[in-house]
Amino acid sequence: MLRPPRTRAPSPADRTVTPLVNPAALFTFRFPCRKRDPLWPPASATLDDACRVPSLAAVAEVPDVVDLWTAWNERGLAVRGVARGVGASRWCQPTRAEDSDGLHLWIATRPTGESHRAGRYCRRLALLPTGGGRSADKPIAVACAIPRTSEPLAELAEGSVSIGAKLSADGWRIDAFVGAAALPGWDPAEIPRLGFFAALVDRRLGRVPLFAPPEYPWDSDPTTWAELELLAE
């Protein structure tokens, strides 16, 4: 009678654990967004430690190279991003803003959590630390199209986004105030939350999403975005 060969049971050292799904894909993250006044200019803005967005780099398995703060009031949304470890070389082209180095934002003023396509209440902004002005050395905010959206790109009203930047040897700091005129459907009294996503774009590191795995369609799918809960304090 033939017997199957005896096999050794695998030891703990033989086992490797490979997650089938990235942990960041299992949750919809909701972050508190504090009400503050004033929010502009940056020197007067009151974005304190309570306004800092927790880093999910370890969960999303991306480089931890961006610190982010947010705050709001009835006039709009303030965002501060600090990039470190990205060097002093920057490629910022307003005519190719989607691919330019900087902080990129996706905002939905009336999030449903159900539609996989961005609609009329969604906005994508590229906040570039340089590339604007006559000498192309000023920060600039550019509206970008969202892939697969069902709506045409809504132009930015003049003066609706204020932006400032400071450059350093290993990165940059961007401060922006996105006014209500730049946010279609903005009504925090009726809907006190926002769909929200942010990513670093860098020529060396590529695209570094802050709240989801790099391979997920976060650039086009609102169901992969986080949420900001607009808290009145």
C-alpha positions, -999 to 999 in steps of 0.1 A, spaced: 0 0 0 15 33 -11 15 61 14 19 97 6 53 111 15 55 126 50 57 164 49 69 188 75 45 212 90 55 248 82 71 266 110 64 303 118 97 312 101 83 296 69 52 317 69 49 351 53 18 373 57 7 391 26 -25 411 30 -50 405 3 -64 440 6 -45 471 17 -59 481 51 -65 516 39 -91 504 15 -113 489 43 -124 522 58 -138 556 50 -117 580 70 -134 610 86 -113 637 100 -124 667 122 -120 701 105 -121 729 130 -138 762 125 -112 790 127 -112 828 120 -92 843 104 -80 819 78 -61 843 56 -34 856 53 -12 827 65 6 849 91 -28 856 107 -44 821 102 -51 802 133 -43 766 121 -31 751 153 -22 715 163 -59 706 165 -62 714 128 -36 689 118 -48 659 98 -34 626 111 -8 609 88 -20 576 73 12 570 54 19 537 73 -16 524 66 -16 534 29 20 522 26 34 554 10 63 576 20 56 599 50 66 631 34 36 655 38 21 672 69 -14 686 64 -37 710 82 -72 721 74 -97 745 89 -129 762 77 -154 790 82 -184 802 63 -162 819 37 -143 788 27 -117 761 34 -80 767 45 -54 741 37 -17 740 47 7 714 33 44 710 42 65 686 20 98 674 33 125 652 18 115 661 -18 145 682 -26 149 717 -41 142 708 -77 106 715 -87 87 710 -120 57 733 -120 39 740 -153 4 756 -149 -4 744 -185 3 708 -173 -9 712 -137 -22 676 -134 14 664 -136 31 693 -118 49 691 -85 28 703 -56 -2 696 -34 -32 683 -52 -67 684 -37 -100 667 -45 -131 682 -27 -167 672 -28 -191 697 -12 -220 672 -12 -205 638 -7 -228 608 -11 -203 580 -7 -220 561 -34 -212 575 -69 -179 563 -84 -178 593 -107 -172 629 -97 -202 652 -104 -211 689 -104 -202 694 -67 -166 681 -70 -135 702 -75 -99 693 -82 -72 718 -75 -34 717 -81 -16 739 -56 18 746 -71 46 762 -50 60 779 -81 53 784 -118 30 814 -116 35 851 -123 55 867 -151 88 851 -139 71 818 -132 84 820 -96 51 826 -77 27 800 -62 -4 793 -83 -37 774 -79 -50 757 -110 -84 739 -115 -79 705 -131 -103 681 -147 -112 649 -128 -110 618 -149 -143 601 -158 -163 630 -145 -198 636 -159 -194 674 -157 -173 699 -177 -144 716 -158 -157 745 -138 -135 775 -141 -120 792 -111 -135 826 -104 -108 853 -102 -95 857 -67 -115 827 -54 -84 808 -43 -56 826 -24 -22 809 -22 12 814 -7 43 793 -5 77 791 11 105 770 -5 132 752 14 162 730 5 143 698 9 107 708 2 81 735 4 52 748 24 19 758 7 -9 778 23 -42 781 5 -76 795 12 -102 780 -11 -131 805 -10 -168 795 -13 -168 808 -49 -144 780 -58 -165 753 -42 -197 745 -62 -225 737 -37 -207 750 -7 -232 752 22 -217 741 55 -248 750 74 -268 724 54 -241 698 48 -214 701 74 -189 677 58 -168 675 27 -154 647 6 -117 653 7 -85 638 -8 -50 651 -11 -19 638 -28 17 649 -33 30 650 -69 67 650 -72 90 642 -102 112 619 -81 87 602 -58 58 602 -83 22 604 -70 19 600 -32 -17 597 -20 -23 606 16 -54 584 24 -54 555 0 -31 530 -17 -14 543 -48 -30 517 -70 -65 527 -62 -85 551 -85 -86 580 -60 -79 606 -87 -113 598 -102 -135 579 -77 -151 599 -49 -159 567 -30 -121 563 -22 -119 598 -7 -118 606 30 -142 631 46 -138 663 66 -164 669 93 -169 706 96 -170 712 133 -184 745 147 -164 753 178 
